[in-house]
């Protein structure tokens, strides 16, 4: 299992509109690709930038081949929608992690 994480730094001036769009449209765009098995959203509290709120969207993908298919076929369109709607008011960067295990 691979975790595909996107971190968003959202200016407070667009936050409320962006957050609604994220929950109602943006996450669904990822899931509609059928490349991911689920998603988790979190607010980052250990890094605070003045005038902004930071979030982490983690998507679960079964293997590298499926992740590559997503990147080749869907990622650009999803990113462009965000850029067209919010420009530089929302900055994002992606990271990938191998899921090692869950512990309790």
C-alpha positions in Angstrom: 0.0 0.0 0.0 1.2 3.5 -0.9 0.1 6.7 0.7 -0.1 9.6 -1.8 0.0 12.7 0.3 -0.8 16.3 -0.8 -0.1 19.1 1.6 -2.0 22.3 1.0 -1.2 25.7 2.4 -4.3 27.8 2.1 -4.5 31.6 2.5 -7.2 32.6 5.0 -8.7 34.9 2.5 -9.9 31.9 0.4 -10.0 29.3 3.1 -13.8 28.9 3.6 -14.6 28.7 -0.1 -11.6 26.4 -0.7 -12.5 24.0 2.2 -16.0 23.6 0.9 -14.7 23.0 -2.6 -12.1 20.5 -1.3 -14.8 18.4 0.5 -17.5 18.6 -2.2 -15.4 18.4 -5.4 -11.6 18.1 -5.2 -11.4 14.9 -3.1 -14.1 13.4 -5.3 -12.0 14.2 -8.4 -9.2 12.0 -6.9 -11.6 9.2 -6.0 -13.4 9.3 -9.4 -10.1 8.2 -11.0 -10.7 4.8 -9.4 -7.0 4.7 -8.6 -7.4 5.2 -4.9 -9.0 2.9 -2.2 -9.8 5.8 0.1 -8.8 9.2 1.5 -8.0 10.8 4.8 -8.0 14.5 5.5 -6.2 16.2 8.4 -5.4 19.7 9.5 -1.7 20.2 10.3 -1.2 21.8 13.7 2.6 21.5 14.1 3.3 24.0 11.3 1.5 27.3 11.5 2.1 30.0 8.8 0.7 33.4 9.6 -2.4 34.1 7.5 -2.7 30.5 6.3 -4.1 27.1 7.3 -2.3 23.9 6.3 -3.9 20.5 5.5 -2.8 17.0 4.5 -4.9 14.9 2.1 -3.7 11.2 2.2 -4.9 8.9 -0.5 -4.4 5.1 -0.4 -3.3 3.3 -3.5 -2.5 -0.4 -3.9 0.7 -0.2 -5.9 3.2 1.8 -7.9 1.6 0.9 -11.2 -1.8 2.3 -10.2 -0.1 5.4 -8.8 1.7 5.9 -12.1 -1.6 5.5 -14.0 -3.1 8.2 -11.8 -0.2 10.6 -12.4 -0.1 10.0 -16.2 -3.9 10.2 -16.7 -5.5 12.3 -14.0 -3.1 14.4 -11.9 -2.6 17.3 -14.4 -6.3 18.0 -14.8 -6.9 17.9 -11.1 -4.0 20.3 -10.4 -5.1 22.6 -13.2 -8.6 22.9 -11.7 -7.1 24.0 -8.4 -4.7 26.5 -10.0 -7.5 28.0 -12.2 -9.8 28.4 -9.2 -7.4 29.6 -6.5 -4.1 30.5 -8.2 -1.3 31.1 -5.7 -3.8 31.5 -2.8 -3.4 27.7 -2.3 0.0 26.2 -2.6 0.4 22.4 -2.6 3.1 19.7 -2.8 2.9 16.0 -3.0 4.8 13.2 -1.3 4.6 9.4 -1.5 5.1 7.0 1.3 5.2 3.2 1.6 2.7 2.0 4.2 4.6 -0.1 6.6 1.9 -1.1 9.1 -0.7 0.0 11.6 -0.2 -0.3 15.4 -2.4 0.1 18.3 
